[in-house]
Amino acid sequence: MKEIRMVDLHTQYLRLKEEIDAAIQEVIDTSAFINGPAVRTFAAHLAEYTGAAHVIPCGNGTDALQAALASLHPDPGDEVIVPDFTFIATVETVALLGLTPVVADVDPDTFLLQPAAVEQLITPRTRAVIPVHLFGQTVDMEPLMQLAGKHGLYVIEDAAQALGTRYTFSDGTEKMAGTIGHIGCTSFFPSKNLGAFGDGGAIFTDDEERALFLRSYVNHGTQKKYYHERVGVNSRLDTLQAAILDVKLRHLDAFIAARQAVAARYDEDLGSVPFLQTPARAPRTTHSFHQYTLVTKGIDRARFMEHLREGGIPSMIYYPLPMHRQEAFSRFSFHGKELPVTQKLCNTVVSLPVHTEMEREQTDYIISRIKTFRP
Ligand SMILES: *Cc1c(COP(=O)(O)O)cnc(C)c1O
């Protein structure tokens, strides 16, 4: 049996080698490494895939969030509601721009931000909310958009883990994660649903004026070279990454189907294991299984992970420390508060290997190894 990894980017590359090598060679042959034609081609294909009117490629998902927040032209100290259970970038960018993150606890079963929890945190200073589509399911966007509309808030989706996930509104309309809020952000970090061979990101919006701002912001505040209309950042998507991503985008739905197949096997066989809770399905969203995350119940998680490791199976904790306990945010009022759901999740979750190249034999082996654990 092949070595089990959390993600197996090498095997995936070997499978697509011919297509990817040709795309890379073409960029080298033209040597248009910055803002080359592949960047525009990829952005157009991603717009087609997601249905977003405007796709603004950028250097990474964190910069996408920063640019999205900057495009709201916020006042210093404006509040932005974020979930406690997320990757640091969601909250870090808010603080970096001189805004005030306000942290909401999450749903214990789906791990997602709840519109009702957001509502309780709205103040006259609230400017925006950032729903994070954690692990591959979207937040329940219909009630969240209604709430935002009622209070005049902007919604910035953090779709770094959910590119390719679909959300269905009660009238049957289907939208892609990242295209539902006013702005959507995604990441092409190598292990994400659509991963580059390095860093990359993109911003989605249907608002033309905002798209112009965002394009300028990520390129030194420029529309015309050497004429700078605002202070921006240097955050462009490399042409090489765009060329690779354009190849991989054609396979994204197949990648997601492969992840879903692994998750379905885990669900089927781990559902009856008394010390594990398999991932709950959130309403109206598909699940792209960026992560397959279990909640351990009444066992020593470290011992469980050690049991897997001894069997040659990696596992990871996403995430070990809530935002409200991060030293980086010690100056904010949510620091050190009680947010019991996220705290408990951080103490009990464990993510299993799930990727596009997993073989049946590997999944079977992981399941059987889990079943030999004695609490
Ligand atoms: C990966 C990730 C980001 C940041 O993306 P980078 O491309 O690594 O900067 C932001 N939010 C979430 C939830 C992520 O998982």
The ligand as an SDF file (V2000), in Angstrom:
LIG
                    3D

 15 15  0  0  0  0  0  0  0  0999 V2000
   -6.1190   28.9940    3.7880 C   0  0  0  0  0  0  0  0  0  0  0  0
   -7.0710   29.9130    4.4090 C   0  0  0  0  0  0  0  0  0  0  0  0
   -6.9410   31.3130    4.2960 C   0  0  0  0  0  0  0  0  0  0  0  0
   -5.7380   32.0000    3.7460 C   0  0  0  0  0  0  0  0  0  0  0  0
   -5.3120   31.6110    2.5130 O   0  0  0  0  0  0  0  0  0  0  0  0
   -3.7600   31.7810    2.1080 P   0  0  0  0  0  0  0  0  0  0  0  0
   -3.7840   31.5930    0.6330 O   0  0  0  0  0  0  0  0  0  0  0  0
   -3.0000   30.7050    2.8270 O   0  0  0  0  0  0  0  0  0  0  0  0
   -3.3280   33.1470    2.5000 O   0  0  0  0  0  0  0  0  0  0  0  0
   -7.9550   32.1100    4.8280 C   0  0  0  0  0  0  0  0  0  0  0  0
   -9.0080   31.5740    5.4560 N   0  0  0  0  0  0  0  0  0  0  0  0
   -9.1500   30.2470    5.6140 C   0  0  0  0  0  0  0  0  0  0  0  0
  -10.3720   29.7340    6.3100 C   0  0  0  0  0  0  0  0  0  0  0  0
   -8.1830   29.3700    5.1150 C   0  0  0  0  0  0  0  0  0  0  0  0
   -8.3430   28.0510    5.2880 O   0  0  0  0  0  0  0  0  0  0  0  0
  1  2  1  0
  2  3  1  0
  2 14  2  0
  3  4  1  0
  3 10  2  0
  4  5  1  0
  5  6  1  0
  6  7  2  0
  6  8  1  0
  6  9  1  0
 10 11  1  0
 11 12  2  0
 12 13  1  0
 12 14  1  0
 14 15  1  0
M  END
$$$$
